[in-house]
Amino acid sequence: MTDTSADLVILGGGSGGYAAAFRAAELGLSVTLIEKDKLGGTCLHRGCIPTKALLHAAEVADETRDAEAVGVKAAFEGIDIAGVNKYKDGIVARLYKGLQGLAKAHKVNLVEGAGTFVGGTTVEVDGTRYTGKNVILATGSYSRTLPGLELGGRIIASEQALALDYVPKKVVVLGGGVIGVEFASVWASFGVDVTIVEALPRLVPNEDEFASKQLERAFRRRKIAFKTGVKFTGAKQDDNGVSVSLESGETIEADLLLVAVGRGPNSAGHGYEEAGVKIERGFVITDERLRTNLPNVYAVGDIVPGLQLAHRGFQQGIFVAEEIAGQNPRVIDESGIPRVTYSHPEVASVGLTESQAKDKYGSDVTTFTYDLGGNGKSQILKTSGGVKLVKAPDGPVVGVHMVGDRVGELIGEAQLIYSWEAFPEDVAPLIHAHPTQTEALGEAFLALAGKPLHVHS
Ligand SMILES: Cc1cc2nc3c(=O)[nH]c(=O)nc-3n(C[C@H](O)[C@H](O)[C@H](O)COP(=O)(O)OP(=O)(O)OC[C@H]3O[C@@H](n4cnc5c(N)ncnc54)[C@H](O)[C@@H]3O)c2cc1C
């Protein structure tokens, strides 16, 4: 058995793993990155990027349908799914090529194959052992299903939904979280009859209630059906379709059932438990510096409990690389991680919801909601929604929640405000270009600082 050594060995080349690899290489460390499939992982190949390409195609379809409302003559003739997939796959392929080039430029030793963590700081791939001074576990996540609900045929997860070569007529989406809502949005724009089933009382249940209400109102207008607070009891499929049963006694017939009930940590079968890595409910447990219970073994990304987002993985990867290089980086604040749901309309937030803020600071938390009805650019774009600020008593703004088309692009400023612990009077004097949607954030801060401009009382 050969044994190869490096400063850092990383198991998994997704967002968390490759970010750690690139940053460590920049800091002069030798890096071995082990990936059994494709560099880039879920986000690039089966997640963020292809879904957002579909959402953009969906936006173009909606704009074409609605062109007459702005005086443009256009005829929507339908969706050419082969064309949509070509566009989507082209973007993924270009980014994949770029990423491979970056790995080369950073002189990362990319090992293709399935690795097993064998203890100490060693990972084995096809009989070769790779030993690092440090190891990072970054094996990501998989699409979960419910007990007794087997994926296959007409019962699909997001991976299969992304690879469809036809537009279904009717779909049931199980789960009203980010992934479920995004696919529902795409399909509705493609002309599909969609019903979302969510066991919790509202869509995007992890967001502030304001965001759920706004999104539900918009989905109602878009004729996207949703049933909240109702449990799924079973699904049967045959050649003609799938029949989905609910606890309410109702049955919904569809062509497909998309199971979007969350993602499980991919921590089994790679030797973790056998080597003594502390695991709870499948997740690899770390401290705030992302150290596992074993010396010189770190974990990043979706296998670590918390928000399962690519940019969290990137930041964790960078953090561990800098930690290993002795740079003592600042601990990542989980609630400062921006969250965006890219449906039509979008939902974007950072920091605490009103109810989380009340749990933390008591009932004197103040909020202000600015309606996009007063924002010129949003009117031009024909979008509705709002910006809600949550402020700690005598303290800074601790939560920003936004709903509306393109509000995802405003999250950068919201994140800066949150992370700098800004008071409304710190932000109120900052000038926002007119007419932009950023003005909606500015107006909300003006109002909270006691000097509203374009606000109807
Ligand atoms: C449909 C969908 C849409 C999403 N949209 C967004 C979005 O818009 N924005 C956002 O921030 N996040 C989004 N996400 C989440 C995002 O994709 C994940 O948070 C991110 O990919 C996690 O990165 P990771 O490095 O932890 O894991 P992954 O990206 O899953 O990478 C893990 C890698 O490890 C490899 N691996 C596993 N086991 C082994 C082994 N034994 N040996 C070698 N290699 C192994 C896998 O092949 C994989 O490449 C989305 C996810 C999905 C499914």
The ligand as an ORCA input file, in Angstrom:
! r2SCAN-3c Opt
* xyz 0 1
  C     -31.829     21.563     -5.602
  C     -30.865     22.306     -4.713
  C     -30.749     23.682     -4.826
  C     -29.865     24.379     -4.029
  N     -29.762     25.733     -4.182
  C     -28.906     26.430     -3.409
  C     -28.750     27.834     -3.579
  O     -29.381     28.458     -4.431
  N     -27.878     28.479     -2.788
  C     -27.155     27.838     -1.812
  O     -26.382     28.473     -1.115
  N     -27.263     26.492     -1.639
  C     -28.118     25.796     -2.406
  N     -28.205     24.422     -2.250
  C     -27.409     23.785     -1.190
  C     -25.957     23.560     -1.616
  O     -25.940     22.826     -2.812
  C     -25.203     22.844     -0.521
  O     -25.333     23.567      0.685
  C     -23.728     22.689     -0.825
  O     -23.545     21.984     -2.031
  C     -23.019     21.952      0.313
  O     -21.679     21.815      0.026
  P     -20.827     20.608      0.652
  O     -19.415     20.857      0.233
  O     -21.108     20.458      2.084
  O     -21.402     19.298     -0.027
  P     -21.584     18.845     -1.533
  O     -21.687     19.984     -2.448
  O     -22.699     17.861     -1.511
  O     -20.218     18.123     -1.888
  C     -19.811     16.934     -1.290
  C     -18.931     16.205     -2.280
  O     -18.359     15.092     -1.632
  C     -18.268     14.021     -2.542
  N     -18.171     12.788     -1.767
  C     -19.100     12.256     -0.930
  N     -18.610     11.137     -0.360
  C     -17.368     10.951     -0.852
  C     -16.364      9.973     -0.653
  N     -16.510      8.957      0.203
  N     -15.195     10.082     -1.345
  C     -15.008     11.109     -2.210
  N     -15.935     12.063     -2.437
  C     -17.088     11.987     -1.757
  C     -19.554     14.139     -3.357
  O     -19.418     13.503     -4.616
  C     -19.689     15.652     -3.486
  O     -19.100     16.146     -4.668
  C     -29.070     23.688     -3.070
  C     -29.160     22.294     -2.964
  C     -30.038     21.612     -3.768
  C     -30.114     20.126     -3.658
*
